[in-house]
Amino acid sequence: MQAPVTRRAFLIKTTMAATALAITPWPVASAIKLGYAAITWGDNIEQAIQQIAEAGFRGIQLRSNTLAMFGSKPQELLAMLEQHHLPLVMFSSGNANINTGDDEAVIKMHVDNARFVKSLKGTDMQITNSSRPKQGSPSKEDLQQFGRLLNEIGKRTADIGITTNYHNHMAQLGQTPEEVETILANCDNRNVRLLLDIAHYQQGGGDPVKAISHYRERIKNIHLKDVRQLQGDGAQRYQFVELGQGTVNLPAVCKALTSINFTGWGIVELDAVPQKDKTPLQCANISKAYLESIGVHIAN
């Protein structure tokens, strides 16, 4: 016969349960498809591939600088990726500027890039826009024009089997939440998806958690990124840093992704090492350790 539970024992048990609940991480998916962006390594593509795989990430994002080295020999790059079991989960295709006077040439460049992505067995590429005026905000007409240009690019890359993703970005068209909204309103979700960069979105005045809910039907992949403010009067008063080292509420972001049943890639991105005494690999391990500390683990 089980002994009766005394009031003291009950209180101890209840207190322990409450304490455990308090320190249990908020509910997130136990695993997420985590990739890592090679931008931190600059032009050291081979080292980036080796070390991103070494850190345990399951996918990689490459930039258009790979075209100079492997544009004529994509099979060599593909062999390297496959050797390290790193699928190409995103390709930075560069800008789609609206002020060149030759939209068709801009479209062709990105369609050619999509063919390169296809040769690497990739499925997605991102596009930004550096046509932001040096002073003041862009006009609504510029944002609409960019949305329409993205839409045309997306239609043509879809014919190749590559999804075009719009990447919101500071100092470009789509810096603020309102600008992002206008751009996306002018391209069809069937042609252009959203690669939401949570640090750029926050730095531009938005709430990335609310953005995840608002754009739940448009987000295909996400940049997991952190940012902190800098002291002083410099032109750029912020710095992108390893996950957990800035002000982005990453636990809330991951919880929001869980709430929308996110199945895309979470791509960790760090533009450059924040301190000169660190290496890109050390930074990658810092971000990975932080994700694991909040209950997010890399999916197989």
N, C-alpha and C positions, 0 to 999 in steps of 0.2 A: 504494500500500500504506500502511495506517494505521500511524503510528509507535507503538511500544510505549509504554505508560504507565509512567513511572518511579514508584518508591516515593514520592518527594517529591511528585510531581504528584498521585498517588493520595491521599496524606494531606491535601494542600491541598483537593482536591475533596471529600473526605469531611468535612473540617472545615467547609467552606462549606455543605454540604448539611445538616449537623447544626445549624449556626447558623440557617439559613433555617427549619428545622423548629421550632426553639425559638421563633422570633418569629412564626411563622404562627399566626393566631388558631385557637382550638379549632374543631372542625367545627360550623358552624351552617348553617341554610338560608341561601342567598345572598339570599333575599328573604322578607319576611313582611308580611302585611297589617297595617299600622300605622295606628292611629287615635289621636286625641288627645281628652282630656276638656276640655270647656269650663268646668269648675268654676273654673279659675284666673282667669277673666275676670269672675266674679260675674254680675251682671245685664247686662253688656255683650254680649248675645248676638250682635248683628250683627258687632261687632268680633271676637269669638271666631271666628266662622265665617270671616271674611275672613283673619284672621291664621293660623289653623290651616291653611287652604288655602295661604296664602303660604309657610308653613314646609315644605310639601310632603307633609303627611300625607294619607292617602287616605280617612279616615272620621272621624266625630265622635261623641262622646258628649255628650248634652244632659241637663240636669236638669229637675226638675219646676217650677222657676221659669219655664220657658218657657210653662207653661200660663197664667200670669197675663197674658202678653203676646200669646200666639198661640193660646190654647185655643179661641177662637171663630173664628179665621181661620188654620187650619193651612196652607192653600194658600199664604199669603204666606211662611210659614217654609219650606215645601217649595220654593218658587220660589227662595228665597235659597240653600238648600242645593244645589239643582241648578245654579244659576248658578256656584257655586264647586266643583262636582263633588265634593261631600262627602256621601256617603250617611250616614244616621243608623244607626250600628252598635250603639249602646246608649243606652237611656234610663233615667235614674235615677228610678224611680217612687216613691221614698221608703220609709217604714217600714211594716211590717205588725205593729203592736203587738198584743200578746195580752191586754192589760189594759183595753181600752176598754169591755168589756161588750157590744159589738155587732160580732161578727166579720163579720156579713153586710155591714155598712156599710164595713168595712175592705176586704173582698173587692170590693165594688162600686167603691170608689175606684180600685183597681188595674185592674179590668176596664175602667173608663172610660179610665184612662191608656193601657191597651193599645189601645183604639180610636184614641186620639190618635196613638200610635206607628204604627198601621196607616195612618192618613191621611198620615203622613210617609214612607211606604214603608219603614218600619223593620221589624225582625223580632225584636228582643230588648229586654227591659227587666230592670233589676236591682231587687232588694228587700233592704232591711236591716231591723233591728229594734232600737229604742232602749229596750226594756223591761227592760234590765239593772238589777238592784237597785243602789242607791247604795252598799251595803256588802256584801261577800261575793260568792260565786259564785251564779249562777242555779241553780235546782233542775233536776233531770233532767226533772221533769214540765213545767216551763216550756219547756225546749228541745224536748221531744217535741211539746208543744202548738204551738209555733211551726212545727215541721216539718210538722205536719198542716195548719196554716193555709196555709203556703206551697204545699202540695200541692193544696189546693182552689183557690187562686188560679191555680196553674199549669194545672190542668185547664180552667178557664174561659177563660184567655187563649189556651190552645192552640186552642180552638174558634174564636178570632178570627184565628189564624195568628201569634200572638206567643208567643215562648218566654220563660218566667219564669226568671230566673237569681238564685240566692241569692248575695249578696255578703258574705263574711266581713268583720268590722269590729271595731276596737278599741272598748272601752267600750260594746259592744252584745252581744246574744246572738250567740254565735259568735266570741268574742274568742280563745279558746284552741283548739288543734287538737282537743282532746277534745270541746269544745262543738260545733265544726263537724261532727265525726263523728256526734254524736247527732242534730243537726238533719237532716243528709242521710239518716240511717238512717230517718227518719220521713217522708220524701217520696220519691216514685217518680221515678227518673231520666227517665221518659217525660214527667213533668210539670214537673220542676224541675231545671235544670242548675246548674253551679257557675261563677260568675265569680270565679276565684281572685285575690285581691289579695295579691301576694307580700310587700309591705311590711307590711301589717296582719298577715298570717300570721306573719311573722318576729317582729314586735314582740309578738305574742301568745304567743311561746314556741315557734313551730314552725319547721320547715325547709322552705322553699318548694320546694326541689328534690325532696325526698322526697314532698311533697304532689302535685307534678305527676305523679310516677309512681303514687302511690297512687290518685289521682282521675282517672287518664287517661281513664276511660270517662265521667266526669261533667263534665269541664271543656269548656265550649264556647268561652269567651272568657277572657281574662286581663288583669288590670291590671298593667302594667309600672310599677313604682313603687319608690322608694328612700327610706330612712329613716336618720337618724343620731341618736345619743344627745346629749342636752344636759347641760351641767354645771349644778349647783345643786340646790335643793330644791323646785323648782316642781312643781305637780300633774301637769303633762305633761312628762315628761323626754325627749321625743323630738320630732323635727321631720321632716316629709316634705320631701324635697329633690329636685333634678333627678337624673336617672339618672346614676350614676357618682360622685355626690357623697356617698353614704352607705355603708352596710355590707352591703346586699343583694348577694349574689354573682350579679350579672346574667349574666356569661358562663356560669356553671353553669346558671342558669335557662334561658337560651336553648338551651344544649346539651340540657337535659332536654326542652324543647319539641320539639326536632328528633328526639330519640329516640322520642317517642310519635307522631311524624308529625302534629304539631299543625297544623290547617288553619283555626283560628278567627282572631279579631281579637286582636292585641296592642294594647291601649289604654293609651297613656301617660297617667298621671294625676298631677297635682300640685295639691293642695288650694289652696295660696296661694303667692305668691312668697316664698322664704325670706329674701331681703334686700330692703329697701325700695328700693334703688337699681336693682333689676331690673324689667323688664316681663314680663308673661306670654309675649310673643313671644320675648324673649331666653331665658327659661327653656326654652321649647319647642325652640329651636335648640340649646341646650346638651344637652338629652336626645337630640335627633336626632343630633348630632355624636358623642356618646358611643356610641350604637348603631352608627353607621357605623364607629367606631374599633375595635369588637370584631367586625366582620364582618357585622352585621345591616343589611340595606338595605330600603328601603320597596318593597313590591311594587306593580306597576301595577294 
